């Protein structure tokens, strides 16, 4: 049995979060590295996000709305479903900041010896994902692996959300995904 993500996209308009029908397709699929990045579900992503819980300001969540035989309005996505877990939400701005902060280097970067010496003198410890490839009398060549598994796919999901934001003229802090997981 697998784990699935249930997601909607919302934009903030006139001070309220409103449902829009598009979703960033690359985030709304069964891909466990994405689940780990978004909410630490089905894996650990050291530089990913931690699930925040269900929103107080959930706003409009209309998604595949229909009327049942009694005339009641029903929704396919119900964030109060007791079988769902790890509820969370992220704005495009938060995703952008995370991906920029954790972008891996493709080529080694040379760090001068005096910087490296000062770093170690002050008790420095290399951050997660940083590795010294070689040292010489001038300094060291380092490379940074962000620790984000499948970084290109995470960026593609970000690009999907940015396209949606552009379509609705929403700024990065006025568009968000709201999601939860099953099983």
C-alpha positions in Angstrom: 0.0 0.0 0.0 1.4 3.4 -1.0 1.1 6.9 0.3 -0.7 9.5 -1.7 -0.7 13.3 -1.5 -4.0 15.3 -1.6 -3.3 18.9 -2.6 -5.0 22.1 -3.6 -3.7 25.5 -4.6 -4.9 28.8 -3.2 -4.2 32.4 -3.9 -4.7 35.3 -1.5 -7.1 37.8 -3.0 -8.8 40.6 -1.1 -7.3 39.4 2.1 -8.7 35.8 1.8 -7.3 32.6 0.6 -9.3 31.3 -2.4 -9.2 28.0 -4.2 -8.0 27.8 -7.8 -8.3 24.6 -9.9 -4.6 24.2 -10.9 -2.1 22.3 -8.9 1.7 21.9 -9.5 1.6 18.5 -11.1 5.2 17.6 -10.2 4.4 18.0 -6.5 1.0 16.3 -6.7 2.3 12.8 -7.6 3.5 9.8 -5.7 7.2 10.5 -5.5 8.6 9.9 -2.0 11.5 12.3 -2.3 9.0 15.1 -2.9 6.9 13.9 0.1 10.1 14.0 2.3 10.9 17.5 1.0 7.4 18.9 1.6 6.7 17.4 5.0 9.1 14.7 6.1 6.7 12.0 4.9 8.0 8.7 3.6 11.6 9.8 4.2 13.8 12.3 5.9 15.0 15.3 4.1 17.4 17.2 6.3 16.9 20.5 4.3 13.2 20.0 3.7 10.1 21.3 5.5 8.3 19.9 8.6 4.6 19.4 8.5 2.8 22.4 10.1 -0.6 20.9 10.7 -4.0 22.0 9.5 -4.4 25.7 8.9 -6.6 28.0 11.0 -7.1 30.1 7.9 -7.8 27.3 5.5 -9.9 29.5 3.3 -11.9 28.1 0.4 -11.1 24.5 -0.5 -13.6 23.8 -3.3 -12.2 20.9 -5.3 -14.3 18.7 -7.5 -17.4 19.9 -5.9 -20.7 18.2 -6.6 -24.2 17.8 -5.1 -25.2 14.5 -3.7 -28.6 12.9 -4.0 -29.8 15.0 -1.0 -28.7 18.2 -2.6 -25.8 18.6 -0.2 -22.6 20.1 -1.6 -19.7 17.6 -1.3 -15.9 17.9 -1.9 -13.4 15.3 -3.0 -10.7 16.8 -0.8 -11.7 17.0 2.9 -8.8 18.1 5.0 -10.7 17.0 8.1 -10.5 13.3 6.9 -9.4 11.3 10.0 -7.3 9.0 7.8 -5.1 11.8 6.5 -2.0 12.9 8.2 0.9 15.4 8.1 -1.3 18.3 7.0 0.8 21.3 5.8 1.0 24.2 3.5 3.8 26.2 1.7 3.9 29.4 -0.2 5.9 29.7 -3.4 8.0 32.2 -1.5 9.0 29.6 1.1 9.7 27.0 -1.5 11.9 29.5 -3.5 13.9 30.5 -0.4 14.5 26.8 0.5 15.6 25.8 -3.0 17.9 28.9 -3.4 19.4 28.3 0.0 20.0 24.6 -0.7 21.0 24.8 -4.3 23.9 22.4 -4.9 27.1 23.6 -6.6 27.8 21.9 -9.9 31.5 22.7 -9.9 33.9 22.9 -7.0 34.4 26.3 -5.4 37.8 27.4 -4.2 38.0 28.7 -0.6 41.1 30.6 0.3 43.4 29.1 2.9 43.1 32.0 5.4 39.3 31.8 5.3 39.4 28.0 5.9 42.0 28.5 8.7 39.8 31.2 10.4 36.7 29.0 10.0 38.4 26.0 11.8 40.0 28.3 14.4 36.6 29.5 15.4 35.3 25.9 15.9 33.8 25.7 12.4 32.2 22.6 11.3 31.3 22.1 7.6 27.5 22.2 7.1 25.6 19.1 6.0 26.3 18.4 2.4 29.5 20.3 2.1 32.6 18.3 1.3 36.3 19.3 0.8 37.4 17.7 -2.4 41.1 18.7 -2.2 43.4 21.0 -0.2 46.6 22.7 -1.2 48.7 25.6 0.0 46.3 28.2 -1.5 43.1 26.8 0.1 40.6 24.1 -0.6 38.1 23.1 -3.3 34.7 22.4 -1.8 31.5 21.2 -3.3 28.0 21.5 -1.8 25.3 18.9 -2.1 22.1 20.3 -0.7 20.9 17.0 0.6 17.7 17.5 -1.3 17.1 14.2 -3.1 16.0 14.8 -6.7 16.7 18.5 -6.6 15.8 19.0 -10.3 12.3 17.6 -9.8 11.8 19.8 -6.8 12.7 22.8 -9.0 10.3 21.6 -11.7 7.4 21.5 -9.1 8.4 25.0 -8.1 8.3 26.1 -11.7 4.8 24.6 -12.0 3.6 26.6 -9.1 5.3 29.8 -10.4 3.5 29.3 -13.8 0.2 29.1 -11.9 1.1 32.2 -9.9 1.9 34.1 -13.1 -1.5 33.1 -14.6 -3.3 34.5 -11.6 -0.9 37.5 -11.2 -0.2 36.3 -7.7 3.0 37.2 -5.9 5.1 34.4 -4.4 3.7 35.1 -0.9 0.1 35.1 -2.2 0.0 31.6 -3.6 0.2 28.4 -1.6 -0.3 24.7 -1.8 -2.2 23.0 1.0 -1.8 19.3 1.3 -2.2 16.1 3.4 -1.2 12.5 3.0 -3.1 9.2 3.3 -1.9 5.8 4.6 
